Amino acid sequence: MGALVKYTKQLLRSPPQLSPEELFVALEGALAQVVREGTISLEFGVEFASFLTALRASGLDHKAEYIAQAARAVLQYSDLVADDAVRGGSKERVLDVVGTGGDGQNTFNVSTSAAIVAAGIPGLRVYKHGGKASTSDSGSGDLVRMLGCDSWKVTSATVPALCRKNTFLFLLAPNFHEAMRLVAPIRKLLSVPTIFNVLGPLLHPMGCVNRRVLGVFSEHLGPEYARAASLMYKDCETFVVWGHVGLDEVAPTGKTTVWHYAAETGSIDTFIIEPAMFGLQEHELSQCASQGPTENALVLLDVLSGNRSKGDSIYDYILLNAATLYCLSEGSRDWKHAVAVVEESISSGRAQKALNEFISAVDALEV
């Protein structure tokens, strides 16, 4: 009998009898075997799939302590960037903006676009962590590739040099998380969400990130995710966002709930935002739909070139999310001022410059 069977049986009890610490032990052991062998046997694949399915059925995989322990298990086998190789001053603002995905809305790549725009704001560094498309037709990695960047060259070995020269980085998740890459076939065969579907935003390979905007695909996951983030990164100021239209971003229409983890006090408070608070009009999701990585890249370049303005659905969608990122970085809720700052990043050409310099720096890497 495999090691995971014991834990699967505990999950099948009523109520489930698996502690967060036991989840860490179970996943850490399973991932150790996967990484050691470099492949997954049929027998172990069935055992692992059964465990993941039982965990999903238990509902524990959406609880804060379990999410945090699972993320810690994955990070045991990740290629992390050494803190002393990249860490700047203690007051340096290093941001990430990323969603869990899985909302099924297939919208424009707004988090990557917002990250690039925010990187053009003086004093901010945005080190975006993301992957390729899973439930949409254009993931952040797909967009970055179409923008002309070979993100496979961005690794733990090359990141320190890139940090010294750039305010924007894109880190492709498979480059850093071997265990996640190796279990991908099991996840694909299962065709149902597992705990791995909610871990991505908590797996940034750089410890210097101290401000995060994390999107979730459902309302009930929001407060649990904010607490999971606080358990893992107690010194990191965090917004967890959920658009009421069913979006893991700040929504371009209707309300968005924000769970704010304040690192200084250790508290989590909740508030609502909507486009009017930013001085922006609303746009239906159909107006912010993804057109695939090639077209999305062209649209983003059009925005960065200053060819779009307020009232354009994608432009406003980017402003909304970049302004939220800026407010988090400032400890402010002056949403309209944030929009003005974000627009200046675009109109000044600094956002375009941040992207171009990153692409050029990656091109120059010899790996």
Stockholm file with secondary structure:
# STOCKHOLM 1.0

chainA/1-367         MGALVKYTKQLLRSPPQLSPEELFVALEGALAQVVREGTISLEFGVEFASFLTALRASGLDHKAEYIAQAARAVLQYSDLVADDAVRGGSKERVLDVVGTGGDGQNTFNVSTSAAIVAAGIPGLRVYKHGGKASTSDSGSGDLVRMLGCDSWKVTSATVPALCRKNTFLFLLAPNFHEAMRLVAPIRKLLSVPTIFNVLGPLLHPMGCVNRRVLGVFSEHLGPEYARAASLMYKDCETFVVWGHVGLDEVAPTGKTTVWHYAAETGSIDTFIIEPAMFGLQEHELSQCASQGPTENALVLLDVLSGNRSKGDSIYDYILLNAATLYCLSEGSRDWKHAVAVVEESISSGRAQKALNEFISAVDALEV
#=GR chainA/1-367 SS CCHHHHHHHHHTSSSCCCCHHHHHHHHHHHHHHHHHHSSCCHHHHHHHHHHHHHHHHHTGGGSHHHHHHHHHHHHTTBCCBCHHHHCCCTTCEEEEEEECCCCCCCBCCHHHHHHHHHTTSTTEEEEEEECCCSSSSCCHHHHHHHTTCCGGGCCTTTHHHHHHHCSEEEEEGGGTBHHHHHHHHHHHHHCSCCGGGGTGGGCCSBTTCCEEEEECSSTTHHHHHHHHHHHHCTTSEEEEEEETTTBSSCCSSSCEEEEEEETTTTEEEEEEECGGGGTCCCCCGGGGBCCCHHHHHHHHHHHHTTCCCTTCHHHHHHHHHHHHHHHHHHTCCCHHHHHHHHHHHHHTTHHHHHHHHHHHHHHTCCC
#=GC SS_cons         CCHHHHHHHHHTSSSCCCCHHHHHHHHHHHHHHHHHHSSCCHHHHHHHHHHHHHHHHHTGGGSHHHHHHHHHHHHTTBCCBCHHHHCCCTTCEEEEEEECCCCCCCBCCHHHHHHHHHTTSTTEEEEEEECCCSSSSCCHHHHHHHTTCCGGGCCTTTHHHHHHHCSEEEEEGGGTBHHHHHHHHHHHHHCSCCGGGGTGGGCCSBTTCCEEEEECSSTTHHHHHHHHHHHHCTTSEEEEEEETTTBSSCCSSSCEEEEEEETTTTEEEEEEECGGGGTCCCCCGGGGBCCCHHHHHHHHHHHHTTCCCTTCHHHHHHHHHHHHHHHHHHTCCCHHHHHHHHHHHHHTTHHHHHHHHHHHHHHTCCC
//
